[in-house]
Amino acid sequence: MRRFLQKQLLELISSIFEGISYVLTKKNKPVSAISILQDCYDAICSIDTTLEIELSQNRFLIYKEICDSLKEMLESFAVSIEKHESLSNISKNIRKQLTILRNELKKEEEVRIEIVFMPYKASMWDSLESIWRAAKEDPRCDCYVVPIPYYDKGPDQSFSKYHYEGGDFPADVPVTNYKSYDLSVRKPDIVYIHNPYDGENFVTSVDPNYYSYELKKHTDKLVYVPYYSTSGGMSEGQRFCSAYYHVDYIILQAEKYRGFFDSALLKEKLIPLGSPKFDRIIRVCNNPPEPPADWKAKMDGKKVYFYNTSISGMLGNTEMFLKKMKYVFETFAAHENVCLLWRPHPLLESTLDSMRPQYKPIYDKLKRFFIDNNIGIYDETPDVTKSIALSDAYIGDSGTSIISLFGIAGKPIFVLNNNISTKPSDDDWRGEIIRGFNMYSDDRWLVTRGNKLYYSPNNNYKYQYWCDLSEYAYGDYYSYVLSFGNNAYICPKNSQDIIVLNENKITKRISLKKYVERPGSFAGAVKCGKFIFLIPFFYPAIVRYNTENGEIRYLSTNLDVFIGIRNGERVIGGYCVHKGYLFIASPVDNRVLAIEAKSGREQVLTTGANNTCGCLSLSADGRNLWFLPFSGTVITCWNPESGEVREYSDFPESLKCRYNNFGFECMERPFNRPAFYGDYVYLAPYWSNMYIRLNRVTGESIEWRPPFDIPEDIKNGYYSSWCKSWFIKPTDEEKKCYNVFSVYDRKLYNINLENNIFEEINIEFDVEELKVNEPGFKKNSEWLQYCCEESAFNSLSDFLEENITGNLFNRKNQIRAYGEIAANNDGTCGEKVHEFIKEHLDEN
């Protein structure tokens, strides 16, 4: 008997109870009372008939005896009403028998639970498979796998190509065609899905008949199981999805991810039981399948490297992504003793068609090159788990759930940097180690890649290793150091704490409230009097730390003033300190948040300027604030005390900008942090093609050519650069000498603006000391548990030749690290999910 029939019968029994109570109130109106009793009698007959059809004969006989007894009692009840006899005893006996019937029915062993799994892509079946296996082995359950159709979306978001992958599922999975499974008739008890987007995905959409709010109309429990697994971090795109607000449960990989989801969701809806994907990878890797015949010849006697090209990597910078593919193919072609198994994301090509159509021909050419030149194995099989089981190591992007599967399986993970498309030369480590200097920072200290702290004892930019700042080898946890007397404070970037140095020793860590479960907590830090202000990016507050008494205040009221969206990208406005205030400008209009450092009092002001293109960089010249724009070439000078405002827009016609990541011409982010000397403002280029000297009195400007060489292009992929250069801070009392940092080649200069004389400041490290401190294979970050990252010291060729600098791969360490971010990582997640949902079926 189906559970939904059991529910209907139990509801019918409740109605009979109500009917008996009603009859007692109408005993002086026999006609009405007997009519109700007749309804109760008919209901018992209906229950009797249904149970005879649905149950085995042995089980039915138990109910038949109860139902026959109830029929007799109801007939006697009617007679007693007509004779006006006492009804107390007989009604009590009827209730007693109804209770026996209800209790027996509640525990009926032949009641069956109908469970339907509704995947849409066969390649994502692993996110549901172990739950299905547990359910199909449950003698009380009837399971159906009903793949649902989906559509590609065009650039205008209209449905284009129809897909149905019911024929692509593993042979041992019995598939029911969606056309023959009518949800409105079947009314399954539980429905499992792995698509949370409904109609909100830009690339694909399941058929609207199967959106979560439609499914919920026909089931008691709708359960979303993520199609992805994570190596620690969570994509912002997964925070708010349509299905979350319609499903009954969301299965989480671990307890730590509760805080990531919308706080409006009921906590009881978020169930941290692990990932079925891990169950499958453990099962299949313990018993690897035979490779296809055409794969076997290419794999024979070689180490197999699984190359993953992800959608996020492609969308981040498509041009560099494609150059990286070419570099990988050429590197493997030069190593005959290895085998490359290339597996593009199943939706990569459709995403290119939809969102980057201009690059699709280049991708197609690379694909043909790979196949035609027999570089390796092109994998388009539906089951990624089998491919992982047949591979020895992973190479590819970091932002993909495939990494977590290799992590749980205990196979080496080598994370590629898509910016790198050349072999490293001797000095390319400089691009990775030297990240730049800040106008507020103490340059005696430098935080480098790998959360390493370096120190210059003579304050001359000659650095030596001091200590590790974190147990994690990567992750950019900290930014730079602010000094106050004998104390120095290492400010967070992706971490949520402040490290205190006293007399050059770490003395404590100041823990902040932990709100963020992903990188990007803070965008910067400034010092104002005795206070440190941490400027948030994803962190939900400005943090003010009092260095004298240790007080921490969280200012969260006006974040929308300086955090905004430009061209689909989350950005923050420029900020600076001026006369005891922290000013943070809007990135999208002319508002400014002013915070008095001492009191923490906040004011939202407007400059009154006509330009509303937002502020990229904000600087103070001692009297005025200078707003350098996100877009266009209108610079605003504003006096926050008098309200006086002036705008400058007279710039050379040859001034142009080039988008740093994609290379096309634009008028975005022209200028970076300026220098002030006399009547002049010197503007460093952010994305523009020149330095500018602006006369703040007359408004005239000219191109200013610095006396040192400024590269036109980024040196190579090891010198990842978000902008060209900036002025740091004055280095003399007259404020005519400034340090300038050139990002493209990581060089530091000191220039005298009065006579245009400069000297290069050599930034020195001991290369052998850097190599000694290179992590190699180690715990990476909270968002990527254990791996080795491609770098100038560990190239792709180094990895293929097993010539790693730093820690060598350790399988036990990797499995231990990944076990920290997955509940039930012993292969039992599916069983636990099935039992939990089954136990909670009767809860509303």
Residue, then its C-alpha position, 0 to 999 in steps of 0.5 A: m500500500r502506498r504511503f499517500l493512501q495510508k495518509q488518506l485513510l488516517e485522515l478518514i479515521s480522524s474524520i470518523f472521530e470528529g463524526i462521532s463527537y458531532v453525533l453526541t452533540k446531535k443526539n436529540k436530533p436523530v435524523s441528523a445524527i443518523s445521517i452522520l453515522q451513515d457517513c461514518y459507516d460508509a467511511i469504514c467500508s471504504i477503509d475496509t475495501t481499500l485495505e483488502i485491495e492494498l494489503s496481503q491477505n494475512r495483514f488484511l484479516i487483522y483490519k477486517e476484524i476491527c472494521d467488522s466490529l466498528k460496523e456493528m458498533l455503528e449500527s448499534f449506535a444508530v439503534s440507541i439514538e433512535k431509542h434515546e438510550s445512553l450513548s456513553n459506553i458505545s461511543k467510548n467503545i467505538r473510539k477505542q476501536l478507532t484508536i486500535l485501527r489508527n495505531e495499527l495503520k500507522k505502523e503498518e509494515e506493508v506501507r510503501i514509500e514512493i521515492v522519485f529521483m529527478p536528475y536532468k544531466a546524466s553526468m550529475w547523477d553521482s550527486l544522487e546515486s548513493i541515496w538511490r542505492a540506499a533507498k532501492e535496498d530498503p524493502r519498504c521503498d519503491c524507487y523511480v529514476v525519472p530524468i527530466p528534460y532541459y533546454d539550452k538558453g540563448p543570449d536573450q535567455s530564450f529556450s533553444k536546444y532541447h535535451y533529454e539524457g535518459g539514455d545516458f545513465p549507467a546500465d544498472v540504473p532503471v530509468t522511467n521516462y518522464k512522459s510516463y510518470d505523472l506526478s499529479v497522479r503518483k503523488p510521490d512521498i519524496v522527490y530528490i532534485h539536484n538543480p536549484y536554479d529553476g528558471e534563473n540559470f543563464v545557460t540552461s533550464v530544466d523544463p518549467n513543469y519541473y521547477s521546484y515550486e511545481l514539484k512541491k505541489h505533488t510531494d510531501k518532501l522535496v529534497y535538494v542535493p547539490y550537484y557539486s561538492t566543494s573543497g572548502g569554499m562556496s560560490e557566491g552564486q550558490r547563496f540564493c537559489s530559487a529552489y531553496y525557498h520551495v524545498d523541504y530540505i537542503i543537504l549540506q556537505a558539512e556543518k560549517y556551510r550553514g552560515f553561507f546560505d540566506s539567513a532567512l532560510l529555516k535552520e531546520k531545512l539545512i541538513p549537514l550529512g555530507s555529499p553523495k558524490f564522495d560516496r560514489i568516488i570512494r566506491v568506484c576508486n576502490n574498484p576501478p573499471e576497465p578503461p575503454a579500448d581506445w583509452k587503454a592503448k594511450m594509458d598503457g604504462k603511463k601516468v594519467y593526468f586528468y585535465n579539467t577545464s571549468i566554466s568559472g575558469m573560462l568566464g574569468n578571462t576567456e582569452m587567457f583560459l584558451k592560451k592556457m589550454k594551448y600551453v597545457f597541450e604543448t607541455f604534454a606533447a613534449h612529455e612522452n611518458v605521460c597521458l593527458l585525459w582532457r575532460p571539459h565541463p559538460l556545459l562548457e561549449s554551450t556556455l561559450d555559445s551563450m556567453r562568449p560566442q566570439y571565442k568559440p571558434i578559437y576553442d574549436k580550433l584547439k579542440r581539433f588540434f588536441i584530437d587531430n594530433n593525438i595529444g591524449i584522451y578526449d573525455e566526453t563520457p557521462d560519468v566523471t567518477k570513472s574517469i577520476a578512478l582511471s586517473d592518477a592526478y588532477i590538473g586544472d582550475s581550483g574553483t571546481s567540485i572535481i578537486s574535492l573528488f580527487g581530494i577524497a580519493g587521495k590523488p595528487i592535485f596540481v592547481l593551474n594558474n590560467n594566467i601562466s602560459t610560458k615556462p618560468s624564467d629565473d626572475d619570475w618568482r618576483g611577480e608572485i612574491i612581491r605584491g606591492f606596497n601601501m601608503y598606510s603600511d610599514d614597509r619593513w614588513l612584507v606579506t608574501r604569497g603563501n602567508k609568509l611574513y618577511y622582514s627588512p631589519n634595516n628598513n632598506y627593502k632587503y627582506q628575510y624570512w620571519c615566520d608563517l602567518s597561517e597553518y595554510a600555505y596559500g589563500d592570501y589570508y593577510s594583506y599588510v602591516l600597520s605600525f603603532g609604537n612598538n606594536a605592529y598589526i598584520c591586517p586580514k584580507n581573506s582571514q577574519d582575524i588581526i595578528v599582533l606583533n610586539e617587538n617583532k614577535i607574534t604575541k596574539r591573534i585578535s579574532l573577529k566575528k566569523y561571518v564569511e565562508r569564502p575568500g574576500s573578507f576585506a578589501g583593505a585597512v587604514k590607520c586613523g589615530k589610534f584606530i585600525f579600520l578594516i574595509p569590508f568586501f564580503y564581510p558584513a561590517i566595517v571593523r574599527y579596532n582600538t589599538e589602545n584598549g582592544e575594543i572592537r566595533y562593527l559598523s554595518t549600517n551604511l555598507d550599501v554606500f560604498i559597496g556596489i555593482r558595476n558591469g556585473e562585478r562587485v566593487i567598493g569605492g575609494y577610501c582615505v583618512h582625512k582630519g580624524y575621519l575615514f571617508i569611503a566613497s561610492p563606486v556608482d554615484n557621488r555619495v560618501l560615507a564619513i566616519e569620525a574615528k574617535s566616536g564612530r559616528e557615521q554620516v552619508l554625504t554627497t559631494g554635489a558634483n555633476n559626475t556620478c561615475g563612482c569613485l575608484s580611488l580617494s586621496a586627501d591632499g591635506r585640505n581637499l579630497w580627490f575622487l578618481p573615477f571608475s569610468g570616464t575622465v572627470i576628476t572631482c576635488w571636494n572640500p568636506e568642510s566648506g562643501e566647495v567642489r571642482e571638477y577637472s576634465d581637460f585631459p589630452e585627447s590621446l588618453k585611452c584605457r585598456y581593460n586589463n584582463f581582456g585587452f579591449e579599449c575602454m574608458e574605465r578605471p583611468f587613474n590610480r592613487p595620485a601624488f601632490y606637489g605644489d600646484y600639481v597633481y600627478l596621476a598614475p595610470y590604473w588602466s590608462n596609457m599615460y601619467i598625467r600632470l594636472n594643474r589644480v589651479t588652472g585645470e590644465s593637464i599634460e602627459w607627464r613622462p616619468p624618468f624611469d621606464i614604464p612597461e606597456d604590457i604585463k611581463n608575463g603570466y607570473y606577474s598577475s597585475w590588476c593595474k599599472s602603477w601607483f604613487i605610494k606616499p611622500t618620503d620627505e618632509e617637503k612632500k616632493c619625493y614619492n615612492v612609485f610602484s610599477v605593477y607590471d614589472r614589480k619595480l619600486y622607484n623614488i622620484n623627486l617631483e621637483n627636479n624629475i630625478f629618480e632612483e630605483i629601490n632594489i627589492e631583494f630576497d634570497v632566492e634559496e630562502l624562498k625555495v626553502n619556504e615554498p609550500g609544495f604539497k600542503k594544506n592550501s586554505e579553508w577553501l582548498q584543503y590540500c594541493c600544490e599550486e603552479s608557480a615559478f618554483n613549481s611549473l607544470s613541467d616540474f609536476l610532470e617530471e616529479n621535480i617538486t620544490g617544497n613538500l612532496f605529495n602525502r596521501k594521508n595528509q590529503i585525505r585527512a585535510y579533505g575529511e575536515i570539510a565533509a560529513n560522513n566521508d566514509g561513504t555512508c552519506g547516502e544511507k544517512v540522507h535516506e534514513f533522515i528523510k524517511e524518519h522525518l516524512d510525517e513532519n510538517 
